[in-house]
Amino acid sequence: MKYLPALFAILAFPVMAATGQLNMDSLLQALIYIVIVGAIFWLIWWFIGYVGVPEPFNKVIRIVVGLIALVVLIQFLLRYI
């Protein structure tokens, strides 16, 4: 399950190449976008652990943050299809 985003990224490259969207500028922008969004979600994940939210709420908040990150990544990948 943790390799699903990488699989989506690999599957998106042939579509991007066929439509002419695969060039150095778009790949660099995609990489910067993924790094920034990843850093934001990592910071949120770290902050939840740092604050010390009680255990049932901690897991619920982390699941919600993970689902939002997955939706953002899928939305980003679907933009190129």
BAKEKOL-782271 format. One record per atom (N, C-alpha, C, O): atom name; x, y, z. Coordinates in Angstrom, 3 decimals. Atoms other than C-alpha are relative to their C-alpha. Layout:
<atoms>
name  X  Y  Z
CA  X  Y  Z
...
</atoms>
This chain:
<atoms>
name  X  Y  Z
N  0.817  -1.197  0.000
CA  0.000  0.000  0.000
C  0.860  1.259  0.000
O  0.456  2.292  -0.534
N  -0.820  -1.205  -0.052
CA  2.880  2.375  0.660
C  0.682  0.288  -1.333
O  1.224  1.377  -1.522
N  -0.604  -0.216  1.301
CA  4.150  1.920  -2.905
C  -1.011  0.467  -1.043
O  -0.650  0.645  -2.207
N  1.045  -0.406  0.933
CA  0.845  2.992  -4.493
C  0.276  1.359  -0.647
O  0.096  1.477  -1.859
N  -0.310  -1.272  0.664
CA  1.859  6.666  -5.063
C  1.124  -0.114  -1.027
O  1.077  0.531  -2.074
N  -1.084  0.181  0.968
CA  5.078  5.551  -6.758
C  -0.502  -0.705  -1.248
O  -0.073  -0.393  -2.359
N  0.583  0.693  1.147
CA  3.089  3.208  -8.973
C  -0.790  0.971  -0.869
O  -0.687  0.931  -2.095
N  0.757  -0.999  0.761
CA  0.756  6.048  -9.977
C  0.941  0.933  -0.768
O  0.662  1.300  -1.910
N  -0.953  -0.888  0.670
CA  3.752  8.248  -10.790
C  0.629  -0.681  -1.206
O  0.806  -0.056  -2.252
N  -0.596  0.732  1.121
CA  5.316  5.560  -12.979
C  -1.002  -0.159  -1.133
O  -0.643  -0.054  -2.306
N  1.023  0.170  1.027
CA  2.031  4.977  -14.786
C  -0.340  1.312  -0.702
O  -0.839  1.291  -1.827
N  0.341  -1.286  0.599
CA  1.610  8.711  -15.451
C  1.024  0.439  -1.047
O  0.684  1.236  -1.922
N  -1.027  -0.450  0.927
CA  4.889  9.115  -17.370
C  -0.289  -0.332  -1.460
O  -0.054  0.531  -2.306
N  0.312  0.231  1.415
CA  3.787  7.346  -20.611
C  -1.093  0.925  -0.527
O  -1.051  1.349  -1.682
N  1.070  -0.904  0.420
CA  0.657  9.482  -20.714
C  0.556  1.396  -0.215
O  0.191  2.071  -1.178
N  -0.602  -1.317  0.137
CA  2.695  12.629  -20.180
C  0.870  0.058  -1.249
O  0.899  1.083  -1.931
N  -0.856  0.022  1.190
CA  5.127  11.586  -22.929
C  -0.836  0.016  -1.270
O  -0.445  0.644  -2.254
N  0.853  0.059  1.189
CA  2.294  10.865  -25.386
C  -0.669  1.335  -0.277
O  -0.920  1.670  -1.434
N  0.670  -1.281  0.193
CA  0.663  14.244  -24.819
C  0.979  1.154  -0.131
O  0.564  2.301  -0.303
N  -0.996  -1.055  0.154
CA  3.925  16.168  -25.026
C  0.207  0.819  1.251
O  0.815  1.887  1.186
N  -0.145  -0.751  -1.235
CA  3.789  17.272  -21.395
C  1.270  -0.364  0.757
O  1.560  0.220  1.801
N  -1.190  0.458  -0.698
CA  6.995  15.504  -20.452
C  1.216  0.777  -0.507
O  1.805  0.430  -1.530
N  -1.215  -0.735  0.296
CA  9.782  18.051  -20.541
C  0.678  0.355  1.318
O  0.135  0.090  2.391
N  -0.789  -0.247  -1.205
CA  12.396  19.231  -18.096
C  -0.679  0.991  0.941
O  -0.603  0.837  2.159
N  0.666  -0.994  -0.850
CA  10.391  22.225  -16.855
C  -1.148  -0.619  0.791
O  -1.295  -0.361  1.986
N  1.134  0.595  -0.695
CA  7.299  20.196  -16.034
C  0.460  -1.024  1.034
O  -0.149  -1.141  2.097
N  -0.519  0.950  -0.982
CA  9.348  17.478  -14.317
C  0.585  0.720  1.212
O  0.419  0.269  2.345
N  -0.565  -0.770  -1.105
CA  11.174  20.074  -12.237
C  -1.111  0.614  0.857
O  -1.031  0.601  2.085
N  1.130  -0.549  -0.748
CA  7.908  21.769  -11.278
C  -0.716  -1.091  0.788
O  -1.127  -0.865  1.926
N  0.642  1.109  -0.691
CA  6.399  18.390  -10.392
C  0.826  -0.425  1.211
O  0.273  -0.690  2.279
N  -0.867  0.382  -1.109
CA  9.393  17.518  -8.234
C  -0.052  1.022  1.125
O  -0.128  0.655  2.297
N  0.086  -1.055  -1.017
CA  9.294  20.862  -6.441
C  -1.341  -0.054  0.717
O  -1.397  0.090  1.938
N  1.332  0.085  -0.600
CA  5.537  20.515  -5.872
C  -0.077  -1.166  0.977
O  -0.586  -1.014  2.088
N  0.069  1.184  -0.866
CA  5.896  16.999  -4.438
C  0.862  0.199  1.251
O  0.463  -0.213  2.340
N  -0.865  -0.237  -1.158
CA  8.789  18.056  -2.167
C  -0.661  0.984  0.970
O  -0.640  0.763  2.181
N  0.644  -0.987  -0.878
CA  6.904  21.096  -0.834
C  -1.208  -0.588  0.701
O  -1.367  -0.420  1.910
N  1.190  0.600  -0.612
CA  3.650  19.217  -0.268
C  0.411  -1.081  1.002
O  -0.189  -1.203  2.070
N  -0.491  1.015  -0.934
CA  5.577  16.338  1.318
C  0.546  0.620  1.274
O  0.312  0.102  2.367
N  -0.534  -0.675  -1.183
CA  7.380  18.734  3.647
C  -1.122  0.561  0.874
O  -1.041  0.506  2.101
N  1.139  -0.533  -0.770
CA  4.086  20.361  4.670
C  -0.694  -1.112  0.769
O  -0.981  -0.963  1.957
N  0.683  1.094  -0.685
CA  2.437  17.033  5.447
C  0.904  -0.662  1.040
O  0.414  -1.124  2.070
N  -0.914  0.530  -1.003
CA  5.565  15.786  7.239
C  0.013  0.902  1.228
O  0.045  0.405  2.354
N  0.015  -0.934  -1.115
CA  5.539  18.946  9.384
C  -1.277  -0.147  0.822
O  -1.233  -0.100  2.052
N  1.264  0.232  -0.717
CA  1.868  18.389  10.254
C  0.080  -1.298  0.793
O  -0.343  -1.352  1.948
N  -0.135  1.312  -0.651
CA  2.625  14.732  11.075
C  0.894  0.112  1.240
O  0.571  -0.436  2.294
N  -0.910  -0.195  -1.115
CA  5.551  15.751  13.298
C  -0.652  0.817  1.107
O  -0.490  0.506  2.287
N  0.631  -0.874  -0.982
CA  3.531  18.486  15.013
C  -1.039  -0.741  0.827
O  -1.194  -0.482  2.021
N  0.988  0.794  -0.740
CA  0.788  16.023  15.938
C  0.702  -0.823  1.077
O  0.206  -0.910  2.201
N  -0.752  0.755  -0.991
CA  3.378  13.842  17.687
C  0.645  0.896  1.052
O  0.767  0.498  2.210
N  -0.668  -0.918  -0.923
CA  5.099  16.847  19.279
C  -0.968  0.567  1.033
O  -0.619  0.719  2.204
N  0.989  -0.589  -0.905
CA  1.930  18.311  20.779
C  -0.428  -1.010  1.055
O  -0.694  -0.640  2.199
N  0.369  1.027  -0.966
CA  1.065  15.018  22.428
C  -1.499  -0.153  0.139
O  -2.022  -0.173  1.253
N  1.443  0.216  -0.015
CA  -2.562  14.543  21.481
C  -0.270  -1.383  0.595
O  0.461  -2.324  0.288
N  0.307  1.320  -0.574
CA  -4.169  11.686  23.493
C  -0.209  -1.059  -1.090
O  -0.585  -0.736  -2.217
N  -0.126  1.089  0.962
CA  -4.006  8.288  21.787
C  -1.181  -0.204  -0.946
O  -0.927  -0.300  -2.147
N  1.013  0.259  1.044
CA  -7.447  7.749  20.210
C  -0.089  1.135  -1.018
O  -0.283  0.896  -2.210
N  0.093  -1.149  0.901
CA  -7.486  11.263  18.769
C  1.245  0.105  -0.876
O  1.171  0.559  -2.018
N  -1.256  -0.024  0.743
CA  -3.849  10.975  17.684
C  -0.108  -0.859  -1.258
O  0.266  -0.423  -2.347
N  0.123  0.887  1.161
CA  -4.587  8.016  15.417
C  -1.011  0.534  -1.004
O  -0.782  0.460  -2.211
N  1.024  -0.532  0.904
CA  -7.732  9.615  13.989
C  0.557  1.179  -0.795
O  0.350  1.266  -2.005
N  -0.562  -1.164  0.678
CA  -5.914  12.857  13.186
C  1.049  -0.436  -1.026
O  1.096  0.108  -2.129
N  -1.022  0.473  0.942
CA  -3.006  10.974  11.570
C  -0.623  -0.707  -1.198
O  -0.123  -0.580  -2.316
N  0.693  0.646  1.128
CA  -5.395  8.885  9.458
C  -0.593  1.057  -0.921
O  -0.496  0.934  -2.142
N  0.584  -1.070  0.815
CA  -7.181  12.042  8.284
C  1.101  0.732  -0.785
O  0.929  1.023  -1.968
N  -1.111  -0.671  0.681
CA  -3.853  13.737  7.468
C  0.542  -0.889  -1.120
O  0.840  -0.395  -2.207
N  -0.467  0.921  1.033
CA  -2.713  10.630  5.567
C  -0.945  -0.082  -1.180
O  -0.505  -0.120  -2.329
N  0.984  0.036  1.088
CA  -5.943  10.485  3.574
C  0.016  1.291  -0.818
O  -0.104  1.254  -2.042
N  -0.069  -1.271  0.722
CA  -5.713  14.166  2.697
C  1.253  0.040  -0.871
O  1.204  0.508  -2.008
N  -1.231  0.041  0.800
CA  -2.100  13.673  1.561
C  -0.171  -0.904  -1.212
O  0.311  -0.579  -2.297
N  0.246  0.911  1.122
CA  -3.196  10.728  -0.602
C  -0.894  0.650  -1.048
O  -0.645  0.506  -2.245
N  0.891  -0.676  0.936
CA  -6.007  12.759  -2.160
C  0.752  1.089  -0.767
O  0.558  1.239  -1.974
N  -0.783  -1.043  0.667
CA  -3.621  15.646  -2.908
C  0.942  -0.619  -1.029
O  1.099  -0.086  -2.127
N  -0.914  0.654  0.941
CA  -1.138  13.252  -4.528
C  -0.750  -0.561  -1.209
O  -0.293  -0.420  -2.343
N  0.794  0.534  1.128
CA  -3.810  11.533  -6.631
C  -0.504  1.133  -0.883
O  -0.498  1.014  -2.108
N  0.450  -1.153  0.783
CA  -5.202  14.919  -7.684
C  1.144  0.544  -0.850
O  0.936  0.915  -2.006
N  -1.171  -0.464  0.738
CA  -1.692  15.977  -8.713
C  0.304  -0.911  -1.166
O  0.584  -0.432  -2.264
N  -0.280  0.943  1.079
CA  -1.157  12.816  -10.746
C  -1.088  -0.005  -1.065
O  -0.790  -0.183  -2.246
N  1.088  -0.013  0.967
CA  -4.575  13.013  -12.387
C  0.002  1.265  -0.865
O  -0.631  1.297  -1.920
N  -0.097  -1.226  0.779
CA  -3.782  16.519  -13.594
C  0.736  -0.255  -1.326
O  0.502  0.450  -2.308
N  -0.784  0.291  1.182
CA  -1.385  14.978  -16.130
C  -0.655  -1.036  -0.929
O  -0.123  -1.331  -2.000
N  0.656  1.021  0.853
CA  -3.819  12.384  -17.515
C  -1.011  0.660  -0.906
O  -1.667  -0.019  -1.696
</atoms>
